[in-house]
């Protein structure tokens, strides 16, 4: 190819390459996941943090964990959620792909009320985080701490038997008793020691469901 031919090729190929790169960049931005918001009517309350929509789908309120059936204040937490949202239209802001039980995870709003925040403020649940809803920590932790200070709900109950210290696996959102089976094969360098249960809770960590610290 002659030098003049190369010059012409460069003149047209560089703008073409830039146009392709720009188009790719725009398509990537368009494909970026956006928070999905849905309006629905609540048909049934399952427990203090889970309900069924009018289309039969189950919703787990993101960022919190309320007492399970058989535990103290299970009925109170369930009734509290029922009073807030049963048969009402709510707005759902999805946070994640769902859990292993087939429930969708979402922040839930009725009118201007953030339902998860209201439950924490009433002392009827723990902060309960994962990687995909960790952003809720800044919004929710202070509400839990206020409920703890005022000894509301679960914070009025006698705490579990205390340990000399507690453990957190670096990067996780749970705390454990030192002999918890979840800690059995964890490298020492990955373990963070925490002085007491109150300190762990006020950091936004939630109790392990196995050892129940």
N, C-alpha and C positions, 0 to 999 in steps of 0.2 A: 504494500500500500504506500502511496506517495505521502510526503510530508503534509501536503495540502489536504489529502484525504483524512489523515490522522487528526488534523486540526478541526476539520468539520465534525468528525466523530466525537471528539472531546466536547465541542461546543454544544452538541445535542444530548450527549450521554450524561453529562453532569447535571443539567436541569432535570432530566428524566429520573436519575437516581434520587435527587432531592425530593421530587414529587412522590416517588414511591415510598420513601422514608416518612414523609409527612402523612401520607395516607395511612401507613401502618400505625404510626403514632396515634392518629385520630381513632382508628379502629380499636386500638388497645384501650383508649380512654372510654370509648363507648361500651366496651365489654366489661369494664371494671364493675364489680358487684355493688349495687346500691341497696341501702336498707329498704326492705320491703314492708310497706304499711298496709294493713287490711282492716276494714270495718266489719264487725260481726256481732251477732246476738248470742249471749251466753245462755245455753240451754240447760246445763246441769253442772253442779259443783261436785267434784270428786273428792278433794281434800283441801287443805289450806293453801296449796300453791298450784293446784291443777284443776282444770275445768274442761267441759266439752262445748264446742261451738254448735250452732244450729245445723251445720252440715255434717256433724259427727266427728270432726277432727278434734283431737285432744291438745290442749295448750298447757305447757308448764311455764309458770312465771319465771322469767330469767333473773338470776342473781340472788335468789333467796331459797331457803329450805325451811319448811314448817314441820311441826311434830307429826310423826307417822302414826297410823292407826295403832291404838294400844298404848301410846305414849301420852303423858300428861299434857293437857291443853290441845290435844288433837281436835276435839269437838269445838273448842273455843275458836281455834284458827279457822276451821271449816265454816263455822257460823259467821265469822267475821268476813270472810271472802264472799259468802252467800249474800250477806247484807249489802256489800259493796257493788256486786256486779250481776247477780242472778237475774235473768230475763231482761237485762239492759244491753244496750249497744255499747260495745267497747272498741277501742282502737288498738291494734296489735302492731308492734314494731319488732320484726323478726331479728333474732340475734343467734345465728348459727343454723346448722342444718337439721337439728333435731337430736333426740337422745335415743338410747338403745331400746327404749320402751315404745318407740314410735310416736312420741309426743313432739310437737313443735315448740321451740323455745322463743319466747317473746317478752318484751316489755309490754305491759298492759296499762291502758289508760281508760278511765271512765270520766266523761266530761273533762275537767282539767286535772283530775286526780291520778297520780302515778300509783298504781295499786301495790306494786312491790315495795315502794318507799313507805306507803301507808302501813303495810303489814309490819315492816321492820320498826317503824316508829312506835307501833303499839306493843312491841315486844313479843310478837307472835311468830317470829322466825329469825333464823340466822342469815347473815350474809353468806352466799354460797357461789363462788366464782369458778370460772374456767377461762382458758385463754381467749375464747371468742366473746366473752362478756366482761372481761377484766376492766373495761372502761367504766363499768358501773361502780367500781370501788369508790372513786372520788365522790360520786353522787349519793351513795348509800351508807358509807361507813359512819359518817357523823350521826346519822339517824339511829343506827344501832347503838352507838356509844351513848347517845342521849337516853335511849330506853334502858340501857344498862345502869346509867347513873340514877335513874328514877325507879329502878327495880320493878319494871313493868313486865307482865307476862312471864315468859320463860326465865327472865332475869330475877324473878321473885322466888324461884325454886331453889332448893338446896343443891349446890353444885355437886358433880360427881367426886368420888374420892380423889384427893389431890396427889400428884406425883412430886418428887423432888425437883424435876424439871420436865420439859416437853421438847419434842423434836419437830422440825420442819425439814422436808427435803427441798434443797435450794430450787427456787423457781416454781414450787407448787403452792397451792392455795389451801392446804390442809395442815393441821398439826396433830401430833400423835403422842401416845404414851411411849416411853423409851423401849418397852418390850413388845410393841405392836408388831404383828406379823408383816405389816407393810414396810417396816424398817429393817427386816431381817437381813436382806442381801444388799443393802445400800452402802456404798463406800463412805467411810468416815468423813472424807473431805466434802461430801455433798450434804452433810447433815448440819443444820443450824440448831443450836440449843436455845431454848426460850425459858426464862426463869419461872413463869407461872402462867396459868390458864388465862387470866384476865389480860395479860400482856399480849398473848397470842390472838385473842379475840379482837382487841383494840387495834391490832395490825391489819385486820381484815381477813384473818385465817379462820377457817371453820373446822369443827371437830371431825376427826376421822370417823367414818361410820362403822369401822371394824372394832377399834379399841374404845370408842366413845369417851374421850378424855374430858 
